[in-house]
Amino acid sequence: MHIVPFSPPHAAGVVDVILPIQQAEFGIPVTLADQPDLLDIAGFYQQGGGGFWVALDEGTVVGTIALLDIGLHDGGHGDGALRKMFVAANHRGKEYGTAARLLDTLLAHAHTMGMRRIWLGTTDKFLAAHRFYEKHGFEQVARQDLPAAFPVMAVDTRFYARGAAIPATSGTASAASSAMAADT
């Protein structure tokens, strides 16, 4: 398995990973039409300091993560929003390290881009995701503490933040959650 930046040939695989997790696994009534960012990943995420990465196993998309550049906040430091973190059920857990490798890739990129803080929103339903984020240095924050540019989604009920100035740490794959499916 390896992590690569998104390119158009990955588009169908991205949707094939994300929608079943949202709809079938977690019962969230969301469609592709409700997520226009998935129809224009390059135009939405791969701008400014942002990015979108996929985990590939023998050419098949098995995980996704996105960083949306949300601009300046808190005295002029760059911020990012972690979004679209999903891992297919058959690639979750410590033995795969897929979620941790995706997160490491995002954090390394954010650090390189000079971002200072990474924010995310998720639903209360993604309990394994909460544990994963907390294990990886994210702290829960109140909705009112989010930067004005943070894109709150309708399903977001829980929010986290983490400093991005800290470079990604090696070895976080061993701390990966046993079940990772988070929409952020």
NORGILIN-V484144 format. One record per pair of residues at least 24 apart in sequence whose ideal C-beta (glycine too) atoms are under 10 Angstrom apart, sorted by the first residue. I is the first residue (numbers start at 1). J is the second residue. D is the distance in Angstrom with one decimal. If there is no record, write none. Layout:
i:j:d
I:J:D
I:J:D
This chain:
i:j:d
1:55:5.8
1:56:6.6
1:57:4.7
1:58:8.4
1:60:9.7
1:62:6.9
1:63:8.4
1:91:7.2
1:96:7.1
1:97:8.4
1:98:6.6
1:101:7.7
2:54:9.5
2:55:7.4
2:56:5.8
2:57:8.5
2:101:8.6
3:53:5.3
3:54:7.2
3:55:5.4
3:56:7.7
3:63:8.0
3:65:8.4
3:98:8.7
3:101:5.5
3:102:6.1
3:104:8.3
3:105:4.8
3:106:9.4
4:53:6.6
4:54:6.1
4:55:8.4
4:56:6.1
4:61:9.8
4:105:9.1
5:42:9.7
5:46:7.5
5:51:6.4
5:52:7.0
5:53:5.8
5:54:8.0
5:105:9.0
5:109:9.2
6:41:5.3
6:42:7.2
6:45:7.6
6:46:6.9
6:51:7.9
6:52:4.0
6:53:6.4
6:54:5.6
6:61:9.1
6:64:7.9
6:65:9.7
6:66:8.2
6:84:9.9
7:41:9.2
7:42:8.3
7:46:9.6
7:52:9.5
7:54:8.7
8:41:8.3
8:42:7.4
9:59:9.3
9:61:9.7
10:41:8.3
10:52:8.8
10:53:9.6
10:54:5.0
10:56:7.9
10:59:9.7
10:60:9.8
10:61:5.5
10:64:8.7
11:38:8.0
11:39:8.4
11:40:9.7
11:41:6.9
11:42:9.6
11:54:9.9
11:61:9.2
12:61:8.3
13:54:7.0
13:56:8.3
13:59:8.8
13:60:6.4
13:61:3.0
13:62:8.4
13:64:8.8
13:88:9.8
14:38:6.5
14:41:7.0
14:52:8.2
14:54:6.5
14:61:5.8
14:63:9.7
14:64:5.5
14:66:9.6
14:84:8.0
14:86:8.7
15:39:9.0
15:61:9.0
15:64:9.7
16:60:8.8
16:61:6.9
16:62:9.9
16:88:8.7
17:54:8.4
17:55:9.0
17:60:9.2
17:61:5.5
17:62:6.7
17:63:6.8
17:64:5.9
17:84:9.4
17:86:5.4
17:87:7.8
17:88:5.4
17:89:9.8
17:91:9.3
17:181:9.4
18:61:9.4
18:63:9.9
18:64:6.4
18:84:6.6
18:85:9.7
18:86:5.0
18:88:9.7
18:181:9.3
18:183:7.5
19:86:9.4
20:86:9.4
20:88:8.5
20:89:8.9
20:181:9.8
21:64:9.9
21:86:5.2
21:87:8.3
21:88:7.8
21:89:7.9
21:126:9.5
21:180:9.9
21:181:4.7
21:182:9.0
21:183:7.7
22:86:8.1
22:123:9.5
22:155:8.5
22:181:8.6
22:183:6.1
25:86:9.7
25:89:7.4
25:125:9.3
25:126:9.8
25:179:9.8
25:181:6.3
26:123:7.3
26:125:5.1
26:126:7.0
26:155:9.1
26:181:7.2
26:182:9.9
26:183:8.2
27:125:7.7
28:123:7.0
28:125:7.4
28:126:9.8
28:154:9.5
28:155:5.7
28:183:7.6
29:155:9.3
30:153:9.0
30:154:8.3
30:155:7.1
30:183:8.3
34:153:9.4
34:154:8.4
34:155:9.8
35:84:8.7
35:153:9.0
35:183:9.3
37:66:7.9
37:68:8.4
37:83:7.6
37:84:7.6
37:151:9.1
38:64:9.4
38:66:9.7
38:84:7.7
41:66:7.6
41:84:8.7
44:68:7.4
44:83:9.2
44:84:9.9
45:69:8.5
45:81:9.7
45:83:7.4
45:84:8.0
48:78:8.6
48:80:9.3
48:113:8.1
49:78:6.1
49:79:9.4
49:80:6.6
49:109:7.9
49:110:7.2
49:112:8.6
49:113:3.6
49:114:7.3
49:115:6.0
49:164:9.8
50:80:6.9
50:81:8.7
50:83:9.2
50:106:9.9
50:109:8.7
50:110:9.3
50:113:8.4
50:115:9.7
51:80:9.1
51:105:8.4
51:106:7.2
51:109:5.3
51:110:8.7
51:113:8.5
52:83:8.6
52:84:7.3
52:106:9.5
53:84:9.7
53:85:10.0
53:101:9.3
53:102:6.2
53:103:10.0
53:105:5.2
53:106:6.9
53:109:8.1
54:102:8.6
55:86:9.7
55:87:7.1
55:88:8.6
55:91:7.0
55:96:8.9
55:97:9.7
55:98:5.1
55:99:8.7
55:101:6.8
55:102:5.8
55:105:9.0
57:88:8.7
57:90:9.0
57:91:6.5
57:96:8.9
57:98:8.5
60:88:8.7
60:91:9.6
61:86:9.7
61:88:8.1
62:86:9.4
62:87:6.8
62:88:4.6
62:89:9.6
62:90:7.5
62:91:4.2
62:92:9.4
62:96:8.5
62:98:6.4
62:102:10.0
63:87:4.2
63:88:6.6
63:91:6.2
63:92:8.9
63:96:8.9
63:98:4.7
63:99:7.0
63:101:8.2
63:102:5.4
63:180:8.2
63:181:9.6
64:88:9.5
64:102:7.4
64:183:10.0
65:98:9.8
65:99:8.4
65:101:9.4
65:102:4.1
65:103:6.7
65:104:9.8
65:105:7.0
65:106:5.2
65:107:10.0
65:109:9.9
65:182:9.3
65:184:8.5
66:102:9.8
66:106:8.0
66:184:8.1
67:105:9.3
67:106:5.2
67:107:9.0
67:109:6.3
67:110:6.0
67:113:8.4
67:115:8.1
67:118:7.5
67:164:9.2
68:119:9.4
68:149:9.2
68:150:9.0
68:151:6.8
68:184:9.6
69:110:9.3
69:113:7.6
69:115:7.8
69:149:9.4
70:115:9.4
70:117:9.6
70:118:9.8
70:119:7.4
70:146:9.6
70:147:6.4
70:148:9.0
70:149:4.1
70:150:5.9
70:151:7.3
71:147:8.2
71:148:9.5
71:149:5.3
72:116:9.5
72:147:8.7
72:149:8.3
73:116:8.1
73:117:7.0
73:119:8.8
73:146:9.3
73:147:4.0
73:148:7.9
73:149:6.9
73:150:8.5
74:116:7.2
74:117:7.0
74:147:7.4
75:116:9.2
76:116:9.3
77:114:8.2
77:115:7.7
77:116:3.6
77:117:6.9
77:163:10.0
77:164:9.2
77:165:8.5
78:110:8.4
78:113:6.8
78:114:5.6
78:115:4.4
78:116:6.0
78:117:8.2
78:164:8.2
79:110:9.3
79:115:6.3
79:116:6.7
79:117:4.9
79:118:7.4
79:119:6.4
79:146:9.7
79:147:5.6
79:149:7.3
79:150:7.8
79:161:9.0
79:164:8.1
80:106:8.2
80:107:9.7
80:109:8.9
80:110:5.3
80:113:7.8
80:115:4.8
80:116:9.0
80:117:7.5
80:118:5.1
80:119:7.3
80:120:9.3
80:150:9.8
80:164:6.5
81:117:9.9
81:118:7.4
81:119:5.3
81:120:6.6
81:121:7.9
81:146:9.2
81:147:8.8
81:149:8.3
81:150:5.8
81:151:6.2
81:152:9.6
81:184:7.5
82:106:6.4
82:107:9.2
82:110:8.8
82:118:5.4
82:119:7.1
82:120:4.1
82:121:8.9
82:122:9.3
82:133:8.6
82:138:8.6
82:160:8.3
82:161:9.7
82:162:8.6
82:164:9.7
82:182:8.7
82:184:4.9
83:119:9.9
83:120:7.3
83:121:8.5
83:151:7.8
83:153:8.5
83:182:9.7
83:183:7.8
83:184:4.9
84:182:8.9
84:183:6.7
84:184:6.7
85:120:7.9
85:122:8.6
85:126:9.4
85:129:7.4
85:132:8.8
85:133:9.0
85:180:7.5
85:181:8.2
85:182:4.6
85:183:7.2
85:184:5.2
86:129:9.6
86:180:8.1
86:181:5.6
86:182:7.0
86:183:6.7
86:184:9.2
87:128:10.0
87:129:9.8
87:132:9.7
87:176:9.0
87:177:9.0
87:179:8.7
87:180:4.6
87:181:6.2
87:182:8.6
88:180:9.8
88:181:8.6
89:179:7.9
89:180:9.5
89:181:7.6
91:180:8.9
92:128:8.2
92:132:9.9
92:176:8.0
92:177:7.3
92:178:6.7
92:179:5.2
92:180:5.1
92:181:7.4
93:176:6.8
93:177:7.7
93:178:4.8
93:179:7.3
93:180:8.1
94:173:7.7
94:174:6.4
94:175:7.7
94:176:5.2
94:177:8.1
94:178:6.5
95:173:9.6
95:174:9.9
95:176:8.7
95:178:9.2
96:173:8.3
96:176:7.3
96:178:10.0
96:180:9.3
97:171:9.6
97:172:8.1
97:173:3.0
97:174:7.2
97:175:8.9
97:176:5.0
98:173:8.4
98:176:7.2
98:180:7.2
99:128:9.2
99:129:8.6
99:132:6.0
99:133:9.8
99:136:8.9
99:172:9.2
99:173:8.6
99:175:9.7
99:176:5.0
99:177:6.1
99:178:9.9
99:179:9.2
99:180:3.7
99:181:8.8
99:182:8.3
100:132:8.2
100:135:9.1
100:136:7.3
100:168:9.6
100:169:9.5
100:171:8.7
100:172:4.3
100:173:4.2
100:174:7.7
100:175:6.4
100:176:4.0
100:177:8.4
100:180:8.6
101:168:9.7
101:172:8.2
101:173:5.7
101:176:8.1
102:176:9.6
102:180:8.8
103:132:8.1
103:133:8.6
103:136:5.9
103:137:9.6
103:138:9.5
103:162:9.8
103:168:7.6
103:169:9.9
103:172:6.9
103:173:9.5
103:176:8.7
103:180:9.3
104:136:9.0
104:167:9.5
104:168:4.2
104:169:7.3
104:170:7.6
104:171:9.2
104:172:5.8
104:173:7.6
105:168:7.4
106:164:9.0
106:168:7.9
107:136:8.5
107:137:8.9
107:162:8.2
107:163:9.7
107:164:6.4
107:166:7.7
107:167:7.3
107:168:3.9
107:169:8.2
107:172:8.9
108:164:9.8
108:167:6.6
108:168:4.1
108:169:9.7
109:164:9.3
109:168:8.6
110:162:9.5
110:163:9.7
110:164:4.1
110:165:8.8
110:166:9.8
110:167:9.6
110:168:8.5
111:163:9.7
111:164:5.9
111:165:6.7
111:166:7.3
111:167:4.9
111:168:6.8
112:164:9.9
112:167:8.9
112:168:9.8
113:164:8.4
114:164:8.7
114:165:8.4
115:163:9.3
115:164:4.2
115:165:7.8
116:163:6.7
116:164:5.8
116:165:5.4
117:147:8.2
117:161:5.8
117:162:7.2
117:163:6.0
117:164:5.8
117:165:8.2
118:160:8.6
118:161:6.9
118:162:5.1
118:163:7.8
118:164:4.7
118:184:9.8
119:145:9.2
119:146:6.1
119:147:6.7
119:149:9.4
119:150:5.3
119:151:9.6
119:152:10.0
119:159:7.0
119:160:7.2
119:161:5.0
119:162:8.3
119:164:9.7
119:184:9.0
120:146:9.8
120:150:9.0
120:156:8.7
120:158:9.1
120:159:6.9
120:160:5.1
120:161:7.6
120:162:8.4
120:182:7.9
120:183:9.6
120:184:4.1
121:146:7.8
121:150:7.4
121:151:8.1
121:152:5.8
121:153:6.1
121:155:8.3
121:156:3.3
121:157:8.0
121:158:7.1
121:159:5.1
121:160:7.9
121:182:9.8
121:183:8.7
121:184:6.1
122:153:9.1
122:155:8.2
122:156:6.5
122:157:7.7
122:158:5.4
122:159:7.8
122:160:7.5
122:181:10.0
122:182:5.2
122:183:6.4
122:184:5.4
123:153:8.8
123:154:9.8
123:155:4.8
123:156:6.7
123:157:5.6
123:158:6.9
123:182:8.5
123:183:6.9
123:184:9.5
124:155:9.4
124:156:9.6
124:157:4.9
124:158:5.7
125:155:8.4
125:157:8.7
125:158:9.5
125:181:9.5
125:182:9.8
125:183:9.5
126:155:9.7
126:157:9.9
126:158:8.2
126:179:9.2
126:180:8.8
126:181:6.4
126:182:4.8
126:183:7.2
126:184:8.9
127:177:9.7
127:179:8.5
128:177:5.0
128:178:6.9
128:179:3.9
128:180:6.0
128:181:7.0
128:182:8.0
129:158:9.0
129:160:9.4
129:177:7.2
129:179:8.4
129:180:6.4
129:181:6.6
129:182:3.3
129:183:8.4
129:184:8.0
130:158:6.7
130:160:8.2
130:177:9.2
130:182:8.3
131:177:5.6
131:178:8.9
131:179:8.9
131:180:9.3
132:172:10.0
132:175:8.5
132:176:7.0
132:177:3.7
132:178:9.2
132:179:8.6
132:180:5.5
132:181:9.6
132:182:7.2
133:158:9.3
133:160:5.1
133:161:9.8
133:162:7.9
133:177:8.9
133:180:9.8
133:182:7.4
133:184:8.7
134:160:7.8
134:162:9.9
134:177:9.8
135:172:8.3
135:175:5.3
135:176:8.4
135:177:7.1
136:160:9.7
136:162:7.5
136:168:9.6
136:169:8.6
136:172:6.2
136:175:7.0
136:176:8.9
136:177:9.1
137:161:9.8
137:162:4.9
137:163:7.6
137:166:7.3
137:169:8.6
137:172:9.2
138:162:4.4
138:163:9.7
139:163:9.5
153:183:7.6
153:184:8.5
155:183:6.9
156:183:8.6
156:184:8.2
159:184:9.6
160:184:8.5
